[in-house]
Amino acid sequence: MKGKASGSISIRFHRFDVLLDLITFKEDNTTIVYCPPLEVYGYGVDENEANESFKISLTEFFKYCTNKNTLRLELKRLGWQLKKSKTKPMIPPTITELLSSNDNLSRIYNNYDFRKTATNVSIPEVA
């Protein structure tokens, strides 16, 4: 699949504005929505259920990291470029970078038919 993976997180007004790439695929009659830059998944019997599951997982991811004050550390571990200023964008790793370092993503790209989309997500800092 051609194209450049992109996304950003910026913190303004105590909210995270996020544009993230999502990979949707089927495995064993289960639809899976996967966000490689955050290692967050959702799943269900169909795409609507998988998307709802993903939204819950994403909310819980940000909630946990915010409550534990570990978001910046976790994003860095996941390969994001972080700026010292909280108001400047945080840049996720590209799909190309993730393919070489993320075994789950490589497995999906090499073994499954998938669709790549991008989605905007806005989550309160204390969600």
matplotlib code that plots the C-alpha trace (Angstrom):
import matplotlib.pyplot as plt

x = [0.0, 1.4, 1.3, 2.9, 1.8, 1.1, -0.4, 0.1, -0.8, -0.9, -2.0, -4.3, -6.9, -6.4, -7.3, -5.3, -6.1, -5.0, -4.8, -3.8, -3.5, -5.7, -5.4, -8.6, -8.4, -10.1, -8.6, -10.6, -14.0, -13.2, -12.8, -9.8, -9.1, -5.4, -3.6, 0.1, 1.5, -0.2, -0.3, -4.1, -6.6, -10.4, -12.3, -15.8, -18.0, -18.2, -16.5, -18.9, -18.4, -14.6, -14.6, -16.6, -14.2, -11.3, -12.8, -13.1, -9.6, -8.2, -10.0, -8.7, -5.2, -5.2, -7.0, -4.5, -1.5, -2.9, -3.8, -0.3, 1.4, 3.2, 1.8, 5.1, 7.1, 4.8, 4.8, 8.6, 8.7, 6.5, 8.8, 7.1, 9.2, 8.5, 9.1, 9.9, 6.9, 3.5, 2.0, 4.1, 3.1, 4.3, 5.0, 4.3, 6.7, 5.9, 4.5, 7.8, 9.6, 7.0, 7.3, 10.9, 10.4, 6.8, 6.4, 2.6, 2.3, 4.8, 2.7, -0.5, 1.1, 2.6, -0.4, -3.7, -5.8, -6.2, -7.5, -5.6, -7.5, -6.8, -9.0, -9.2, -9.6, -10.0, -9.7, -9.8, -6.5, -8.3, -10.7]
y = [0.0, 3.3, 6.5, 8.0, 7.2, 10.3, 11.5, 14.0, 14.7, 18.2, 19.2, 22.2, 23.2, 20.0, 17.8, 15.5, 16.1, 13.0, 12.0, 8.3, 5.6, 2.6, -0.9, -2.9, -6.6, -9.9, -12.8, -16.0, -14.4, -11.5, -7.9, -6.1, -2.4, -1.8, 1.5, 0.7, 4.0, 3.3, -0.5, -0.3, -2.8, -3.1, -6.1, -7.4, -9.6, -6.7, -3.4, -1.3, -3.4, -3.4, 0.4, 0.8, -1.6, 0.4, 3.7, 2.1, 0.7, 4.1, 5.9, 3.5, 3.8, 7.6, 7.4, 5.0, 6.9, 10.2, 8.9, 7.3, 10.4, 8.1, 9.3, 10.9, 7.9, 5.5, 7.5, 7.6, 3.9, 3.5, 5.5, 8.9, 12.1, 14.2, 17.9, 19.6, 21.9, 20.4, 22.7, 21.4, 18.4, 14.9, 13.0, 9.2, 6.8, 6.3, 3.0, 2.3, 2.7, 0.6, -2.2, -2.7, -2.6, -3.8, -7.6, -7.3, -4.8, -6.8, -9.9, -8.1, -6.5, -9.9, -12.2, -10.4, -8.3, -5.0, -1.4, 1.6, 4.7, 7.7, 9.0, 12.1, 11.5, 14.2, 12.9, 15.0, 15.0, 13.3, 11.1]
z = [0.0, -1.0, 1.1, 4.1, 7.5, 9.5, 12.7, 15.5, 19.0, 20.3, 23.8, 23.9, 26.3, 28.3, 25.3, 23.0, 19.3, 17.5, 13.8, 13.7, 11.1, 11.6, 10.0, 9.7, 8.9, 9.5, 11.5, 12.3, 11.5, 13.8, 12.5, 14.1, 14.1, 15.0, 15.6, 15.1, 16.5, 19.8, 19.8, 20.6, 19.2, 19.0, 17.7, 17.0, 14.8, 12.3, 11.5, 13.5, 16.6, 16.1, 15.8, 19.0, 20.8, 19.4, 20.8, 24.2, 24.1, 23.0, 25.7, 28.3, 26.9, 27.3, 30.6, 32.1, 30.8, 32.0, 35.4, 35.8, 34.2, 31.8, 28.4, 27.3, 28.4, 26.6, 23.4, 23.5, 24.0, 21.0, 18.8, 18.8, 18.4, 21.4, 21.8, 25.2, 24.8, 25.6, 23.0, 20.1, 18.1, 19.0, 15.9, 15.6, 13.9, 10.2, 8.9, 7.3, 10.6, 12.3, 9.7, 10.7, 14.4, 15.1, 14.6, 14.9, 12.1, 9.9, 10.4, 9.4, 6.3, 5.2, 5.9, 5.7, 3.4, 5.2, 4.8, 6.1, 7.2, 9.4, 12.1, 14.2, 17.9, 20.7, 24.2, 27.4, 29.3, 32.3, 30.2]

ax = plt.figure().add_subplot(projection="3d")
ax.plot(x, y, z, "-o")
ax.set_aspect("equal")
plt.show()
